[in-house]
C-alpha cells in the first residue's frame, strides 16, 4: 500500500526541479518549471497548488515559489538519491544519456535502504579502484563474448 504522506512521483519531480531552479537562479517561477520539465504552464499551476495544499511550497509575490522546510527536506532527499545513482552509474561506465534515462526510470522505486547500499558500494569501488578495474575488464570481455555469440 502506498504511503499517503509520501509525495507522488510527479510531485517529487516538481520538488526536485523547484529546488534546482532555486539553487541555480535564486528563484523558481512557473514558466521556468514548465520549460524545464517540458510541460504546460497550466499543469505546473495545478501541481503547485497541490504541493501548496500539502505544505511543500509557498508562493511569495515577486519571489516565485519557495520550498517550505517540509518541501526542502523532500527535495534534498531526491537530489541525494539522484546524485548517488549518477555516481554509481558513472563508475560502471554508462554514458550520461543512458544514466539519465535509467535514473528517471528507477529513482522513484528504490527504497532509502537500497540507495544507501548503492552509495556504500560506490564508495567501496572508489576506495578500491583495482576491484572496479577488474569488474570493468570482465564486463568488456563478457560483452565481446556475447557479441560474437550473437553473430555466430
C-alpha positions in Angstrom: 0.0 0.0 0.0 1.3 3.5 -0.9 2.4 5.8 1.9 -0.1 8.7 1.8 2.4 11.1 3.4 4.9 10.5 0.7 4.6 12.8 -2.4 3.8 11.2 -5.7 6.5 10.6 -8.3 5.3 13.6 -10.2 5.3 15.7 -7.1 8.9 14.6 -6.4 9.9 15.6 -9.9 8.5 19.1 -9.3 10.0 19.5 -5.9 13.4 18.4 -7.2 13.1 20.8 -10.2 12.0 23.7 -7.9 15.0 23.1 -5.6 17.4 23.0 -8.6 16.0 26.3 -10.0 16.3 28.0 -6.7 19.9 26.8 -6.3 20.8 27.8 -9.9 18.8 31.1 -10.3 17.8 32.1 -6.8 14.1 31.7 -7.6 11.6 29.3 -9.3 8.9 30.7 -11.5 6.0 28.8 -13.0 7.3 29.5 -16.5 10.8 28.2 -15.7 9.4 25.0 -14.1 7.1 24.4 -17.2 10.0 24.9 -19.6 12.5 22.7 -17.7 10.0 19.9 -17.2 8.6 20.2 -20.7 5.0 20.6 -19.5 2.3 23.2 -20.0 2.2 26.1 -17.5 -1.4 25.1 -16.6 0.0 21.7 -15.5 2.6 23.4 -13.3 -0.1 25.7 -11.8 -2.2 22.7 -10.9 0.7 20.7 -9.3 2.0 23.8 -7.5 -1.5 24.3 -5.9 -1.4 20.6 -4.8 2.1 21.0 -3.4 1.0 24.1 -1.6 -2.1 22.4 -0.1 0.2 19.5 1.1 2.6 22.0 2.7 5.6 21.6 0.4 5.7 25.1 -1.2 4.6 28.6 -0.7 4.1 31.3 -3.3 5.8 34.6 -2.4 4.9 37.6 -4.5 7.9 38.9 -6.6 10.0 35.9 -5.5 8.0 33.0 -7.0 7.9 29.6 -5.3 9.6 28.9 -2.0 10.0 25.4 -0.6 8.8 25.0 2.9 11.1 23.1 5.3 9.0 20.0 4.5 9.4 20.6 0.8 13.1 21.3 1.1 13.6 18.1 3.1 11.9 16.0 0.4 13.8 17.8 -2.4 17.2 17.3 -0.8 16.5 13.6 -0.3 15.5 13.3 -4.0 18.7 15.2 -5.1 20.9 12.9 -2.9 19.2 9.8 -4.4 19.7 11.2 -7.9 23.4 12.0 -7.2 24.0 8.6 -5.7 22.6 6.9 -8.8 24.6 9.1 -11.1 27.8 8.4 -9.1 27.2 4.7 -9.2 26.3 4.5 -12.9 29.3 6.7 -13.8 31.5 4.2 -12.1 30.0 1.5 -14.3 31.0 3.5 -17.3 27.5 4.3 -18.5 27.1 7.3 -20.8 25.3 10.4 -19.5 22.2 9.9 -21.6 21.8 6.3 -20.5 22.3 7.3 -16.9 19.7 10.0 -17.1 17.1 7.7 -18.8 17.8 4.9 -16.3 17.7 7.1 -13.3 14.4 8.7 -14.3 13.0 5.2 -14.8 14.0 3.8 -11.4 14.7 6.5 -8.9 11.1 6.7 -7.6 11.0 2.9 -6.9 14.1 2.5 -4.8 13.9 2.4 -1.1 16.2 4.6 1.0 18.0 1.4 2.1 18.7 0.4 -1.5 20.1 3.9 -2.3 22.2 3.7 0.9 23.6 0.4 -0.2 24.4 1.7 -3.7 26.2 4.7 -2.1 28.2 2.3 0.1 29.1 0.2 -3.0 30.1 3.3 -5.0 32.3 4.4 -2.1 33.8 0.9 -1.9 34.6 0.9 -5.6 36.1 4.4 -5.4 38.3 3.3 -2.5 39.3 0.1 -4.3 39.9 1.1 -7.9 41.6 -2.3 -8.7 38.3 -4.0 -7.9 36.4 -1.6 -10.2 39.1 -2.0 -12.9 38.8 -5.8 -12.7 35.0 -5.7 -12.9 35.1 -3.4 -15.9 37.6 -5.6 -17.7 35.5 -8.7 -17.1 32.4 -6.8 -18.3 34.2 -5.8 -21.5 35.2 -9.5 -22.1 31.6 -10.7 -21.5 30.3 -8.0 -23.8 32.6 -9.2 -26.6 31.7 -12.8 -26.0 28.0 -12.0 -26.2 28.6 -10.0 -29.4 30.5 -12.9 -31.0 27.8 -15.4 -30.0 25.1 -13.2 -31.4 26.8 -13.1 -34.8 27.6 -16.8 -34.9 
